[in-house]
Amino acid sequence: MADSPEKPVTVNELGDFVAWVLSKENLPYCWPTAENGYSGKDLKNAKHKDCYDCSGLITAGLYAATGKRIDWRANTNAQLLMKKSQPLTDKQAKGKACLAFYGPAMNMINHVMLVLPDGRSFGACGGNSAVTSPEIAAKKGARVRYRATHAYRPDFRCFRAIPLEGEWPKK
């Protein structure tokens, strides 16, 4: 599995990443566990297909957009994803697609969302470690969805660049 891009990134990868992530709207949230085959991470052995946890949605999107070159699906949670991504100031993040990270402290990141250029955020949310199947997700309303802004949670910590180059939407 690659920990960093091994060849130059194409201009279309960022657009492909955003389009792939947005195509997952309304799929159920699923926290990965050994019992469910790490569902939520888009892995072959997953018991439940087409469901995601927050970092699983982002890392599966990177995998799909890069033609399988960046594969952080099995070993990257929100905390590690933040560490692998370039920091952005609020000014740098404004008007571009980027990632937003959340948690009680910078060393305790537990959630990630995609932020769109219009300021809305998008990702797998509404679940926690008790939401381990699509059935539980449906009962709790945990799914991949839009939020009006990255500030929908009070524990927002930082923005980071998506580890791809290019523009979205594609021009």
C-alpha positions in Angstrom: 0.0 0.0 0.0 1.3 3.4 -0.9 1.8 6.0 1.8 2.3 8.8 -0.7 1.8 9.4 -4.4 4.5 7.6 -6.3 4.1 9.4 -9.6 2.8 12.8 -10.7 -0.8 13.4 -10.0 -3.1 14.2 -12.9 -5.1 17.4 -12.9 -8.3 15.4 -13.1 -7.7 13.4 -9.9 -9.1 16.1 -7.6 -12.2 16.4 -9.7 -12.5 12.6 -9.9 -12.1 12.4 -6.1 -14.8 15.0 -5.4 -17.2 13.5 -7.9 -16.6 9.9 -6.5 -17.2 11.1 -2.9 -20.3 13.0 -3.8 -21.7 10.0 -5.7 -22.0 8.2 -2.3 -24.7 10.5 -1.0 -27.2 8.7 1.3 -25.2 5.5 1.6 -25.2 4.3 5.2 -22.5 5.0 7.8 -20.7 1.9 9.1 -18.0 1.8 11.8 -15.4 -0.8 10.8 -14.8 -3.7 13.2 -13.2 -7.1 12.8 -16.7 -8.7 13.2 -18.0 -6.8 10.1 -14.9 -7.3 8.0 -13.9 -3.7 8.4 -17.0 -2.5 6.6 -16.9 1.2 6.1 -13.4 1.2 4.5 -14.4 -0.2 1.0 -12.3 -3.3 1.4 -13.0 -6.7 -0.4 -13.5 -8.6 2.9 -16.2 -6.2 4.2 -19.4 -7.9 5.3 -21.4 -4.8 4.4 -20.8 -3.2 1.0 -21.6 0.4 0.0 -21.4 1.8 3.5 -18.7 4.1 4.9 -17.3 5.6 8.1 -15.9 9.2 7.8 -12.2 8.3 7.0 -13.2 5.3 4.9 -15.2 7.5 2.5 -12.2 9.9 2.1 -9.6 7.1 1.7 -11.8 5.1 -0.7 -12.3 8.2 -2.8 -8.5 8.7 -3.0 -8.1 5.1 -4.0 -10.7 5.4 -6.7 -9.5 8.8 -8.1 -5.9 7.7 -8.3 -6.5 4.4 -10.1 -5.5 2.5 -6.9 -2.2 4.4 -6.5 -3.0 5.9 -3.1 -4.3 3.1 -0.9 -4.7 4.3 2.7 -8.1 2.5 3.2 -7.0 -0.3 5.6 -4.6 1.6 7.8 -5.7 5.3 8.0 -8.2 6.8 10.4 -9.1 10.5 10.7 -6.1 11.3 12.9 -3.6 9.7 10.5 -5.3 11.2 7.5 -4.9 14.7 9.0 -1.2 13.9 9.6 -0.7 12.8 6.0 -2.4 16.0 4.6 -0.9 19.5 4.1 -2.2 22.2 6.6 -4.3 25.0 5.2 -5.2 28.3 6.8 -8.8 29.4 6.9 -8.0 31.9 4.1 -6.3 29.2 2.0 -9.3 26.8 2.4 -11.9 29.4 1.4 -13.4 28.6 -2.0 -11.6 25.4 -2.6 -12.3 21.7 -2.0 -10.4 20.6 1.1 -10.7 18.4 4.2 -12.1 19.5 7.6 -11.0 17.7 10.8 -12.8 17.4 14.1 -12.1 16.2 17.6 -11.6 17.2 21.2 -8.0 18.2 20.5 -5.5 18.2 17.7 -4.0 15.0 18.9 -7.4 13.4 19.3 -9.0 13.9 15.8 -12.0 11.5 15.4 -13.8 12.9 12.3 -13.2 14.2 8.8 -15.4 15.7 6.1 -14.9 17.0 2.6 -15.4 20.8 2.3 -16.7 22.0 -1.0 -15.8 25.3 -2.6 -19.2 26.7 -1.8 -18.6 26.1 2.0 -20.8 23.1 2.4 -19.3 20.0 3.9 -20.0 16.4 2.9 -19.2 13.1 4.4 -20.2 10.1 6.5 -21.7 11.3 9.7 -24.2 10.7 12.4 -22.7 7.4 13.5 -20.2 6.2 16.1 -18.6 2.9 17.2 -22.0 1.4 17.9 -23.2 1.8 14.3 -21.7 -1.3 12.7 -24.2 -2.3 10.1 -26.5 -0.6 7.6 -29.5 -1.6 9.7 -28.3 0.2 12.7 -27.3 3.2 10.6 -30.9 3.4 9.2 -32.3 3.4 12.7 -30.0 6.2 13.8 -30.1 8.2 10.5 -26.3 7.8 10.1 -25.4 8.3 6.4 -23.3 10.0 3.9 -24.7 13.5 3.5 -24.3 17.3 3.1 -24.0 19.7 6.0 -24.5 23.5 5.5 -21.0 24.3 6.6 -17.8 22.8 8.1 -18.8 24.4 11.4 -21.8 22.0 11.9 -19.9 20.5 14.9 -18.4 22.6 17.7 -15.2 20.6 17.7 -13.8 21.7 14.3 -10.0 21.8 14.5 -8.4 22.5 11.1 -8.5 22.4 7.4 -6.1 20.3 5.3 -5.4 20.0 1.6 -6.7 17.0 -0.2 -3.5 15.1 -1.1 -4.2 15.5 -4.9 -3.7 18.3 -7.4 -6.0 19.9 -9.8 -9.3 21.8 -9.7 -12.9 21.0 -9.0 -15.2 21.2 -10.7 -13.3 20.1 -13.7 -12.9 22.8 -16.3 
